[in-house]
């Protein structure tokens, strides 16, 4: 059975803080993204981006950054359909297959469920000279897209795609040594569940939980608890699917207790209930069937 674990699901619920942005201009807006991240910066700079004129030189980095900023912020405010149309038009009219633009196209396609299209965009981005620092995130999103294509209503129907998902997830983990991001290890664990390699999945969830304790890049203590709850839920699902239902249900209940907000507790209860009583994708709560896919912070 496919895990309903949605890594990073609640990251988008963090409150937007006050940001003092520089005067509008492509370089200024790129700097704002670097300093504050897409989630915090985009609601404040959307007006500036909309007012900017598209640079005439489509071979320039200024044009690339203009398109990236607009598409990225459309995606960040959940206007992914617009972002897809905008990026497709710019890629076609310019004839420029920029890997960063292809990556952002793939992100929006993944968010709206166009998984096959997302795979094409991400793999072309890698072939087009993607920056080394961004490859880890692209590998992770390819793993997610292949995982979704490999399943139907929670049941694995295509082991070849599971194998591709596993390959890309492992590649993301292999590039993860310097940052020790526990979400990538947990993603690989969920794919091991799809392969019914439950012992390895449990080992990976334990590793993710251990890494989470000291991971330095969470923005708050609450976010660390969110991830602890999600990894514990995944470990509980693994035990339950392995056949140790008592241990699995106990861990899933523990995850609900760990969850730091009532919203997350509600999500966790839904995940537990759909694990114990499998539910087809069309009957799943929207919060479970539509994943949160974060934007890459590199611009």
RADA-V792841 format. One record per run of one state. SS is the DSSP state (H for helix, E for strand, - for the rest). FROM is the first residue (numbers start at 1). LEN is the number of residues. If there is no record, write none. Layout:
SS_FROM_LEN ; SS_FROM_LEN
This chain:
-_1_10 ; H_11_3 ; -_14_12 ; H_26_26 ; -_52_9 ; H_61_16 ; -_77_3 ; H_80_15 ; -_95_4 ; H_99_13 ; -_112_3 ; H_115_13 ; -_128_4 ; H_132_18 ; -_150_1 ; E_151_2 ; -_153_2 ; E_155_2 ; -_157_2 ; H_159_16 ; -_175_7 ; H_182_13 ; -_195_3 ; H_198_17 ; -_215_6 ; H_221_22 ; -_243_2 ; H_245_14 ; -_259_3 ; H_262_15 ; -_277_4 ; H_281_3 ; -_284_2 ; H_286_4 ; -_290_10
